[in-house]
Amino acid sequence: MPRGIKKENLPTKLCVTCKKPFTWRKKWERCWDEVTTCSKRCNAARRTERKSKVSAVCSTGGECGKREQSEKRRKINPILGNLRGGSKIGRPLQVNGAQKQTFSTSVALLVFSELVRYELFYKSTEDLIRQTALYANQYGFHRLNLPNKRKNDPVLHWCQAVLKENPKADVIPHWSLKNQYAGSPEKTFQRFGKFCQSVHGYGVRECLLISGGGKKRKSDLSTLHCLRMAQRRKQSPVRTMKIGVAFNPFFPEIGDFKAEKKCLRGKLETGLVSSVWVQIGSDPERLREGLQFLVEECKRLELEEVIFYGSILIPSNTILNQMRFRPWNGVFLSEEYLSSTENANKITMKVIEVLASFGVRILVESRLGRQEDAQTMGELLSSHTKASNICEEIKE
């Protein structure tokens, strides 16, 4: 339980199986809105009941039962149902006034599925495979990022699993030098080199390299030092990969922001950086200042091919509660942002506008476990001027 928060103040729900109340738990902090049962036993009972109902429909309804199931699946996916069920690419789609907003959201999701990246959230390889299938089949999303949150995560195995499930996937794994620590800077660098060599064989061409948060060891290898080691070693397998680095323009203290800019400048000067990934934040002006610095540095160093990515959250009550009680390390969100989903949506739209004005691509760091989350994301993207223009062009 988060420090300073009394247990009786934590959110509660009613279990859909046993109808008894249960309280928020740490293991549900990323998926609280999706949780409907209080235990594995109740969840298993619900699944058994659901399977028996489906079997009954199939056995008694014949073709009628199949049609009913098909209609149910269409209702489960209202966002993309009109596009995928009623029209094919290249065939005009009739849109009336009542469907205009849903259509705009649907087109935004369809268009931005090729422009936006999505960071997956999972606790096991099986969960990762399920999410990969969900994002590909239900939303048509193939550009996926795989975070490295825990010590010795099997990142290589995860890349294999995702590409086996979805060969079309464009995977960018994250590599935390802290979580993949091998005993010394040299051994940690060699371990990263072996990973680059192996994952390159699976068709993965880019990796987001991060130092890792929390307390540092004296012998930890930072991203900057790792890049400088690769710069000196011309034959290192690290040089076969495109390397992305992180940048946080939202530090509240001026001294911290200056140190961050100095560190980024050093990374860019190695000439090995292919992309820069901007941290999540809620201050559009600080974001604008940081992106302006980034553009000027790339221009000074004549790095014309560096790609910029900016992270956003899809606001929901679950995300806001998590950021209030257990905020992510290095993420700075204002009280206004955390006050309500309405305010968070407004601020997110302003952030997207700033990102778009600098030609920054978007990385969504929220789990799209519910249709409401995908709906919100579509509305945020379609509300943007460029998204709206794209929607108008497609409708015409």
C-alpha positions as CSV (number, residue, x, y, z in Angstrom):
1,M,0.0,0.0,0.0
2,P,1.4,3.5,-0.8
3,R,2.8,5.4,2.1
4,G,0.5,7.9,3.7
5,I,-2.7,6.5,2.2
6,K,-5.0,4.7,4.6
7,K,-6.4,1.4,3.5
8,E,-10.0,2.5,3.9
9,N,-9.4,5.2,1.3
10,L,-8.3,2.8,-1.5
11,P,-10.8,2.2,-4.3
12,T,-13.2,-0.8,-4.1
13,K,-15.3,-2.8,-6.5
14,L,-18.0,-5.5,-6.4
15,C,-16.9,-8.9,-7.7
16,V,-19.1,-9.9,-10.7
17,T,-19.1,-13.5,-9.6
18,C,-19.5,-13.6,-5.8
19,K,-20.9,-10.1,-5.5
20,K,-18.6,-9.3,-2.6
21,P,-16.5,-6.1,-2.3
22,F,-12.8,-6.2,-2.9
23,T,-10.1,-3.5,-2.5
24,W,-7.4,-2.1,-4.9
25,R,-4.1,-4.1,-4.7
26,K,-0.7,-3.2,-5.9
27,K,-0.7,-6.0,-8.5
28,W,-3.7,-4.3,-10.2
29,E,-2.2,-0.8,-10.3
30,R,-1.8,-0.9,-14.1
31,C,-5.1,-2.6,-14.9
32,W,-7.6,-1.7,-12.1
33,D,-10.3,-0.6,-14.6
34,E,-10.2,-4.1,-16.2
35,V,-10.5,-6.1,-13.0
36,T,-13.9,-7.5,-12.4
37,T,-13.3,-10.5,-10.1
38,C,-11.8,-10.6,-6.6
39,S,-9.8,-13.8,-7.0
40,K,-8.6,-16.4,-9.5
41,R,-11.3,-18.8,-8.2
42,C,-14.0,-16.3,-9.1
43,N,-12.4,-15.5,-12.4
44,A,-12.3,-19.2,-13.3
45,A,-15.9,-19.6,-12.3
46,R,-16.9,-16.7,-14.6
47,R,-15.0,-18.1,-17.5
48,T,-16.6,-21.5,-17.1
49,E,-20.1,-19.9,-17.0
50,R,-19.3,-17.9,-20.1
51,K,-18.0,-21.0,-22.0
52,S,-21.2,-22.9,-21.1
53,K,-23.4,-20.1,-22.4
54,V,-21.5,-19.9,-25.7
55,S,-21.7,-23.7,-26.1
56,A,-25.4,-23.6,-25.5
57,V,-25.9,-20.9,-28.1
58,C,-23.8,-22.8,-30.7
59,S,-25.6,-26.1,-30.1
60,T,-29.1,-24.7,-30.3
61,G,-28.8,-21.8,-32.6
62,G,-26.9,-23.3,-35.6
63,E,-26.3,-20.6,-38.2
64,C,-28.5,-18.2,-36.2
65,G,-26.3,-18.6,-33.2
66,K,-23.2,-17.9,-35.3
67,R,-24.7,-14.8,-36.6
68,E,-25.6,-13.7,-33.1
69,Q,-22.0,-14.2,-32.0
70,S,-20.8,-12.3,-35.0
71,E,-23.0,-9.4,-34.1
72,K,-21.7,-9.5,-30.5
73,R,-18.2,-9.3,-31.7
74,R,-19.1,-6.3,-33.8
75,K,-20.6,-4.6,-30.7
76,I,-17.5,-5.4,-28.7
77,N,-15.4,-3.4,-31.2
78,P,-17.5,-0.3,-31.9
79,I,-14.6,1.9,-32.7
80,L,-13.2,0.0,-35.7
81,G,-16.4,-2.0,-36.5
82,N,-17.7,0.5,-39.1
83,L,-14.4,0.6,-41.0
84,R,-13.6,-3.1,-40.9
85,G,-17.1,-4.5,-41.1
86,G,-18.8,-2.1,-43.5
87,S,-16.2,-1.0,-45.9
88,K,-12.9,-2.1,-47.4
89,I,-9.9,0.0,-48.2
90,G,-10.6,1.9,-51.5
91,R,-14.4,1.5,-51.2
92,P,-16.3,4.7,-50.1
93,L,-17.9,4.6,-46.7
94,Q,-21.3,6.2,-46.1
95,V,-21.2,8.4,-43.0
96,N,-24.3,10.1,-41.6
97,G,-24.4,12.9,-39.0
98,A,-24.9,10.5,-36.0
99,Q,-21.9,8.4,-37.0
100,K,-19.6,11.4,-37.8
101,Q,-17.8,11.5,-34.4
102,T,-17.3,7.7,-34.2
103,F,-16.1,7.7,-37.8
104,S,-13.6,10.5,-37.1
105,T,-12.3,8.5,-34.1
106,S,-12.1,5.3,-36.2
107,V,-10.2,6.9,-39.0
108,A,-7.8,8.6,-36.5
109,L,-7.0,5.2,-35.0
110,L,-6.7,3.5,-38.4
111,V,-4.4,6.3,-39.8
112,F,-2.3,6.7,-36.6
113,S,-1.9,2.9,-36.3
114,E,0.9,3.5,-38.9
115,L,2.3,6.6,-37.3
116,V,2.1,5.9,-33.5
117,R,4.0,3.4,-31.4
118,Y,2.6,1.6,-28.4
119,E,4.4,0.4,-25.3
120,L,3.2,-2.9,-24.1
121,F,2.5,-3.7,-20.4
122,Y,2.8,-7.3,-19.3
123,K,3.9,-9.5,-16.5
124,S,4.7,-12.7,-18.4
125,T,5.5,-14.0,-21.9
126,E,1.9,-15.3,-22.1
127,D,0.5,-11.9,-21.3
128,L,2.8,-10.3,-23.8
129,I,1.6,-12.7,-26.6
130,R,-2.0,-12.0,-25.7
131,Q,-1.5,-8.3,-26.0
132,T,0.4,-8.6,-29.2
133,A,-2.5,-10.5,-30.7
134,L,-5.1,-8.0,-29.3
135,Y,-3.3,-5.0,-30.7
136,A,-2.8,-6.6,-34.1
137,N,-6.2,-8.2,-34.6
138,Q,-8.5,-5.7,-32.9
139,Y,-6.8,-2.4,-33.5
140,G,-4.4,-3.1,-36.4
141,F,-1.4,-1.8,-34.3
142,H,2.0,-3.4,-35.3
143,R,4.5,-0.8,-34.0
144,L,5.4,-2.0,-30.5
145,N,7.9,-1.1,-27.8
146,L,8.9,-3.7,-25.2
147,P,10.1,-2.1,-21.9
148,N,12.8,-3.5,-19.6
149,K,11.4,-2.8,-16.2
150,R,12.9,-5.5,-14.0
151,K,16.3,-7.1,-13.3
152,N,17.4,-9.6,-16.0
153,D,14.2,-9.4,-18.0
154,P,14.4,-11.9,-21.0
155,V,14.2,-9.1,-23.6
156,L,15.6,-11.3,-26.4
157,H,13.0,-14.0,-25.7
158,W,10.2,-11.4,-25.7
159,C,11.3,-10.2,-29.1
160,Q,11.2,-13.8,-30.4
161,A,7.7,-14.3,-28.9
162,V,6.2,-11.1,-30.4
163,L,7.6,-11.7,-33.9
164,K,6.4,-15.3,-33.8
165,E,2.9,-14.2,-32.9
166,N,2.9,-11.2,-35.3
167,P,5.6,-11.4,-38.1
168,K,4.5,-8.0,-39.3
169,A,5.4,-6.4,-36.0
170,D,7.9,-3.5,-35.9
171,V,9.5,-4.1,-32.5
172,I,11.8,-1.8,-30.6
173,P,13.0,-3.3,-27.4
174,H,14.2,-1.3,-24.4
175,W,17.5,-2.2,-22.8
176,S,18.1,-1.0,-19.3
177,L,21.9,-1.0,-18.5
178,K,21.0,-1.1,-14.8
179,N,18.6,-4.0,-15.0
180,Q,21.0,-5.9,-17.3
181,Y,24.0,-5.2,-15.1
182,A,26.6,-8.0,-15.5
183,G,29.1,-7.1,-12.6
184,S,31.2,-4.4,-14.2
185,P,30.9,-1.7,-16.9
186,E,32.9,-3.9,-19.4
187,K,30.8,-7.0,-18.8
188,T,27.6,-5.0,-19.0
189,F,28.8,-3.5,-22.3
190,Q,29.7,-7.0,-23.7
191,R,26.3,-8.3,-22.6
192,F,24.5,-5.5,-24.5
193,G,26.7,-6.2,-27.6
194,K,25.7,-9.9,-27.5
195,F,22.0,-8.8,-27.3
196,C,22.4,-6.5,-30.3
197,Q,24.0,-9.3,-32.3
198,S,21.3,-11.8,-31.4
199,V,18.2,-9.6,-31.8
200,H,19.6,-8.3,-35.1
201,G,19.3,-11.8,-36.5
202,Y,15.5,-11.7,-35.8
203,G,15.1,-8.6,-37.9
204,V,15.0,-6.1,-35.0
205,R,17.0,-3.0,-36.2
206,E,16.6,-0.5,-33.3
207,C,16.8,-0.5,-29.6
208,L,16.0,2.2,-26.9
209,L,19.0,2.3,-24.6
210,I,18.4,3.7,-21.1
211,S,20.6,3.9,-18.0
212,G,17.8,2.8,-15.6
213,G,16.2,4.7,-12.7
214,G,16.6,4.4,-8.9
215,K,19.7,4.3,-6.9
216,K,23.0,3.9,-8.9
217,R,25.9,1.7,-8.2
218,K,29.4,3.2,-8.5
219,S,30.1,0.6,-11.2
220,D,26.9,1.1,-13.2
221,L,27.3,1.8,-16.9
222,S,25.4,4.9,-18.1
223,T,24.0,5.3,-21.6
224,L,26.5,8.1,-22.3
225,H,29.5,5.9,-21.3
226,C,28.1,2.9,-23.2
227,L,27.8,5.0,-26.4
228,R,31.3,6.3,-26.0
229,M,32.7,2.8,-25.6
230,A,30.9,1.8,-28.8
231,Q,32.3,4.9,-30.5
232,R,35.8,3.8,-29.8
233,R,35.2,0.1,-30.7
234,K,34.6,0.1,-34.5
235,Q,33.9,-3.6,-34.6
236,S,31.5,-3.8,-31.7
237,P,28.1,-5.4,-32.5
238,V,26.5,-2.5,-30.8
239,R,27.2,-0.4,-33.9
240,T,25.1,-2.7,-36.0
241,M,21.9,-1.4,-34.2
242,K,20.2,1.9,-34.4
243,I,20.3,3.3,-30.9
244,G,17.6,5.5,-29.3
245,V,18.2,7.5,-26.2
246,A,15.9,9.1,-23.6
247,F,15.4,12.8,-22.9
248,N,13.4,14.5,-20.1
249,P,12.7,18.2,-20.6
250,F,10.3,18.3,-17.6
251,F,12.7,18.5,-14.7
252,P,11.3,21.2,-12.3
253,E,14.8,22.3,-11.1
254,I,16.8,24.3,-13.5
255,G,20.1,22.6,-12.5
256,D,18.6,19.2,-13.3
257,F,17.4,20.4,-16.7
258,K,20.9,21.8,-17.5
259,A,22.5,18.5,-16.5
260,E,20.0,16.6,-18.7
261,K,20.7,18.8,-21.7
262,K,24.5,18.4,-21.2
263,C,24.1,14.6,-21.1
264,L,21.9,14.6,-24.2
265,R,24.5,16.7,-26.0
266,G,27.2,14.2,-25.2
267,K,25.1,11.3,-26.5
268,L,24.4,13.1,-29.8
269,E,28.1,14.0,-30.2
270,T,29.0,10.3,-30.4
271,G,27.2,10.1,-33.8
272,L,25.5,6.8,-32.8
273,V,22.1,8.1,-31.9
274,S,19.3,7.4,-34.4
275,S,16.3,8.5,-32.3
276,V,15.5,10.6,-29.2
277,W,12.6,9.6,-26.9
278,V,11.1,12.4,-24.9
279,Q,9.7,11.6,-21.5
280,I,6.0,11.9,-20.4
281,G,5.1,15.3,-18.9
282,S,2.3,17.8,-18.5
283,D,4.0,21.2,-19.1
284,P,3.7,22.2,-22.8
285,E,6.1,25.1,-22.5
286,R,8.9,23.1,-21.0
287,L,8.3,20.5,-23.7
288,R,8.6,23.2,-26.3
289,E,11.8,24.5,-24.8
290,G,13.3,21.0,-24.7
291,L,12.3,20.2,-28.3
292,Q,13.8,23.5,-29.5
293,F,17.1,22.7,-27.8
294,L,17.0,19.2,-29.4
295,V,16.3,20.6,-32.9
296,E,19.2,23.2,-32.5
297,E,21.6,20.5,-31.3
298,C,20.8,18.2,-34.2
299,K,21.2,21.0,-36.6
300,R,24.5,22.0,-35.1
301,L,25.8,18.5,-35.3
302,E,24.3,17.9,-38.8
303,L,22.2,15.0,-37.6
304,E,19.4,15.2,-40.1
305,E,18.2,11.6,-39.8
306,V,17.6,11.5,-36.1
307,I,13.9,10.7,-35.3
308,F,12.0,12.3,-32.4
309,Y,9.4,10.4,-30.3
310,G,7.3,11.9,-27.6
311,S,5.5,9.9,-24.9
312,I,1.9,10.4,-23.8
313,L,-0.6,8.7,-21.5
314,I,-4.2,8.0,-22.3
315,P,-5.9,9.6,-19.2
316,S,-8.1,7.3,-17.1
317,N,-9.0,7.1,-13.5
318,T,-6.6,4.1,-13.1
319,I,-3.7,6.0,-14.5
320,L,-4.4,9.1,-12.5
321,N,-4.7,7.1,-9.2
322,Q,-1.5,5.3,-10.0
323,M,0.4,8.6,-10.7
324,R,-1.0,10.1,-7.5
325,F,-0.1,7.2,-5.2
326,R,2.8,5.5,-7.0
327,P,4.2,7.9,-9.6
328,W,6.7,6.6,-12.1
329,N,10.3,7.6,-11.6
330,G,11.2,10.7,-13.6
331,V,7.6,11.5,-14.6
332,F,6.5,15.0,-13.6
333,L,2.7,15.6,-13.8
334,S,1.0,18.8,-12.5
335,E,-1.7,18.8,-9.9
336,E,-4.1,20.1,-12.5
337,Y,-3.3,17.1,-14.7
338,L,-3.9,14.7,-11.8
339,S,-7.1,16.4,-10.7
340,S,-9.5,14.9,-13.2
341,T,-9.5,13.0,-16.5
342,E,-11.1,16.0,-18.2
343,N,-8.2,18.2,-17.3
344,A,-5.7,15.5,-18.2
345,N,-7.3,15.1,-21.6
346,K,-7.1,18.9,-22.2
347,I,-3.4,19.0,-21.2
348,T,-2.7,15.9,-23.3
349,M,-4.2,17.6,-26.4
350,K,-1.9,20.6,-25.8
351,V,1.1,18.3,-25.5
352,I,0.2,16.5,-28.7
353,E,-0.1,19.9,-30.5
354,V,3.4,20.8,-29.4
355,L,4.8,17.4,-30.5
356,A,3.1,17.8,-33.9
357,S,4.5,21.3,-34.4
358,F,8.1,19.8,-34.1
359,G,7.3,16.8,-36.3
360,V,7.6,14.4,-33.3
361,R,6.1,10.9,-33.5
362,I,4.0,9.6,-30.6
363,L,4.7,6.7,-28.2
364,V,1.5,5.7,-26.2
365,E,2.5,4.5,-22.8
366,S,-0.9,3.3,-21.7
367,R,-2.5,-0.2,-21.8
368,L,-5.5,-0.3,-24.2
369,G,-7.3,-2.9,-22.2
370,R,-10.7,-1.4,-22.5
371,Q,-12.7,0.0,-25.5
372,E,-13.0,3.3,-23.6
373,D,-9.2,3.7,-23.6
374,A,-9.1,3.2,-27.3
375,Q,-12.0,5.6,-27.8
376,T,-10.2,8.2,-25.7
377,M,-7.0,7.8,-27.7
378,G,-8.9,8.1,-31.0
379,E,-10.6,11.3,-29.8
380,L,-7.3,12.8,-28.7
381,L,-5.7,12.0,-32.0
382,S,-8.7,13.0,-34.2
383,S,-9.1,16.3,-32.2
384,H,-5.6,17.4,-33.4
385,T,-5.6,19.6,-36.5
386,K,-3.5,17.2,-38.6
387,A,-5.6,14.2,-37.6
388,S,-8.7,16.1,-38.5
389,N,-7.3,17.1,-41.9
390,I,-6.4,13.5,-42.6
391,C,-9.9,12.4,-41.7
392,E,-11.4,15.0,-44.0
393,E,-9.2,13.9,-46.9
394,I,-10.2,10.2,-46.4
395,K,-13.9,11.1,-46.2
396,E,-13.6,13.0,-49.5
